[in-house]
Amino acid sequence: MFHHGQGCGHVSAVEQDEDDVPSVRGERVVRALERAGFKVARVAGSRHIMRHPDGRGTTVPVRHGRDVAKGTPHGILSDVGMTIEELQRLL
């Protein structure tokens, strides 16, 4: 199983410091990704599996009233090939 930033041996195309990623609720991330053309493909428990028509995809944890965990936005950005600035404009 692949874990972001652990032993993958290469630098991500979207290299960013986790401290720069804003604290944000999962619901807002889902809406921002929808504005970027992603669709919720399915929901599995608290996870929203999102897909873009070009094949990109990611999983967004949505827990009512709670921000996503500190490193999670970084992983989502890496999955979808977006920068922090692009995400912030969509929020």
Backbone torsions as a table, in degrees:
resi	resn	phi	psi	omega
1	MET	NA	136.6	-178.2
2	PHE	-87.4	130.3	175.2
3	HIS	-119.8	128.9	-177.4
4	HIS	-55.0	128.5	172.9
5	GLY	75.8	6.7	-178.7
6	GLN	-116.2	103.0	171.8
7	GLY	65.1	21.2	-178.1
8	CYS	-82.2	-16.4	173.0
9	GLY	75.5	7.3	177.3
10	HIS	-141.2	161.2	178.9
11	VAL	-92.1	130.7	179.9
12	SER	-63.4	148.4	175.6
13	ALA	-64.4	-24.6	178.8
14	VAL	-114.4	78.9	-177.9
15	GLU	-88.5	117.4	-176.3
16	GLN	-145.3	150.9	177.3
17	ASP	-79.0	128.9	-177.8
18	GLU	-60.3	-27.4	179.4
19	ASP	-67.4	-21.6	-179.4
20	ASP	-83.0	-15.0	-177.6
21	VAL	-79.8	129.3	-177.1
22	PRO	-68.5	152.0	172.1
23	SER	-76.5	126.5	-172.9
24	VAL	-150.7	150.7	177.3
25	ARG	-78.2	149.0	-179.5
26	GLY	-59.0	-37.1	-179.8
27	GLU	-59.8	-38.8	-179.9
28	ARG	-69.9	-36.3	178.0
29	VAL	-64.7	-43.3	178.3
30	VAL	-59.0	-47.0	179.8
31	ARG	-63.0	-40.5	179.3
32	ALA	-63.8	-43.1	179.3
33	LEU	-67.0	-34.7	175.8
34	GLU	-62.8	-38.0	176.8
35	ARG	-64.0	-26.2	179.4
36	ALA	-89.2	5.6	176.2
37	GLY	101.1	0.8	178.0
38	PHE	-79.7	153.5	176.0
39	LYS	-125.7	148.5	173.4
40	VAL	-74.9	111.3	-179.2
41	ALA	-76.3	-38.6	177.1
42	ARG	-167.4	166.7	177.7
43	VAL	-123.0	128.0	178.1
44	ALA	-123.5	99.9	-176.6
45	GLY	65.8	-121.7	179.8
46	SER	-94.3	5.0	-177.1
47	ARG	-101.4	129.2	174.7
48	HIS	-100.5	115.5	178.9
49	ILE	-89.9	119.1	-173.6
50	MET	-114.3	141.3	179.8
51	ARG	-132.1	146.4	175.2
52	HIS	-107.6	149.4	179.2
53	PRO	-56.0	-24.2	-179.4
54	ASP	-84.5	1.9	175.3
55	GLY	106.1	-16.4	178.4
56	ARG	-66.2	151.5	178.9
57	GLY	-157.7	159.8	177.9
58	THR	-159.0	170.5	176.8
59	THR	-119.2	130.4	-179.5
60	VAL	-116.7	120.5	175.5
61	PRO	-75.8	128.9	179.9
62	VAL	-122.2	105.4	178.8
63	ARG	-121.1	117.8	-174.3
64	HIS	-49.2	123.7	175.0
65	GLY	78.1	7.3	-177.4
66	ARG	-126.0	142.3	173.4
67	ASP	-73.2	155.6	174.3
68	VAL	-70.8	154.5	-177.9
69	ALA	-59.0	154.7	-171.3
70	LYS	-50.3	-47.2	-176.6
71	GLY	-83.8	-13.0	-174.9
72	THR	-62.4	-45.9	178.5
73	PRO	-58.3	-36.1	178.0
74	HIS	-61.4	-44.0	178.5
75	GLY	-64.3	-40.2	178.5
76	ILE	-63.3	-45.8	178.8
77	LEU	-60.1	-41.3	178.0
78	SER	-63.6	-43.8	179.6
79	ASP	-58.9	-42.2	-172.2
80	VAL	-96.9	-4.2	177.6
81	GLY	70.8	38.5	179.9
82	MET	-115.0	158.2	174.2
83	THR	-96.1	167.3	176.7
84	ILE	-59.2	-42.5	-178.3
85	GLU	-62.6	-41.0	178.4
86	GLU	-63.0	-42.7	178.3
87	LEU	-63.3	-45.1	-178.6
88	GLN	-61.5	-36.1	177.9
89	ARG	-66.5	-29.6	-177.5
90	LEU	-86.6	-18.1	-177.6
91	LEU	-69.0	NA	NA
